[in-house]
Amino acid sequence: MNTSLKAFIYLAATLGVSWLNLAAAAAATKRDDGDEPGTVMSIGDAALIFGGIPLAVSLLLMILIWAPSRGRSKSTQISNY
């Protein structure tokens, strides 16, 4: 298979999946009986939930991994294993 055919197949598959996702989203806009949508999330709330919490967890893990190594003395000898 040549490169241009592979690129065309990849592009067609990507566009096909994208259109399937759009069709599913369009079908989901129909409201059913008893459907009670919640309030709209603000940009600040979304940034804190989807950005702030993962960043805080990552920083906490980084500190928990980095902190124990601060107490160790650095070895200057080269081992001959």
Contacts in CASP RR format, 6 or more apart in sequence:
PFRMAT RR
TARGET T0000
AUTHOR 0000-0000-0000
METHOD contacts of the structure
MODEL  1
MNTSLKAFIYLAATLGVSWLNLAAAAAATKRDDGDEPGTVMSIGDAALIF
GGIPLAVSLLLMILIWAPSRGRSKSTQISNY
41 49 0 8 1.000
END
